[in-house]
């Protein structure tokens, strides 16, 4: 098989049929009938999976991977890639913010430059000022705190070779940040500038974005732990010199420094920093706890294909 197309379903019912029509048209132009479309149901609360299953009854290229519950966007993508057989794998969101026709540009770039991954980068970040600011802050923090550098303003849309997809699937951690894993996988990668549209509503709330930011940084970097170690050492050293100064002043000059308010503020400050440091350590410990249990990061309920495809319906 020459091409596999992977997308995920979560609150996606209004987009499934149009996405299927448009991406099928592009695939036929590029590889004829030698392609598959893998749609992963990530516990969607609407009827997106029913729409996708209906398409399997009329389109032999359709594959529906039905997860047992919602596991998360990036985990669902990895599960979909794991079900593919194509020489090239195209990953894209189903909601049409990223146009399926991007496959044309990605395909041409891969054929021309003989690379293993072509990924989309927004010409200018979509959304309002807060979305643009918070997105820039995330990429800045991640690249400062991690040993793995990721390009700014990347989108989900990516075209990869089979060997890149197989290498990507070798990452087995339970906390998955796709952008970091792709950068970590290596090989030859090139960007393509894209325009990503905006929807009036999104399932990526601020809380989910913040949680993803924490998970991404703590999954790829131990720098926060080193920061608190060195900060604690510097604080201890400064405190020692201040204490020495106060004792010497009391002995030599017979004076003491009064000020309960300043003492309270300083104590509160360092109490907060201590709790933050303990919280950071706790996050890393929780990730170790998750990894040592070696639980699967997704559970597949069933895989549905066109009824005539080897009886796998």
Secondary structure, DSSP 4 states (H G I P E B T S, - for coil): --EEEEEEESS-TTTHHHHHHHHHHHHHHHHTT-EEEEEEE---SSSHHHHHHHHHTT-TTEEEEEESS---HHHHHHHHHTT---SEEEE--TTSSS-TTHHHHHHHHHHHHT-SEEEEEESS--S-HHHHHHHHHHHHHHHHH-SS---TTEEEEEEEEHHHHHHHTT---SS--HHHHHHHH-S-EEEEEE-----S--S--HHHHHHHHHHHHHHH--HHHHHHHHHHHHHHHHHHHHHHHHHHHHHHH------HHHHHHHHHHHHHHHHHHHHHHHHHHHHHHHHHHT--S--EEEEEE-TTSTT--
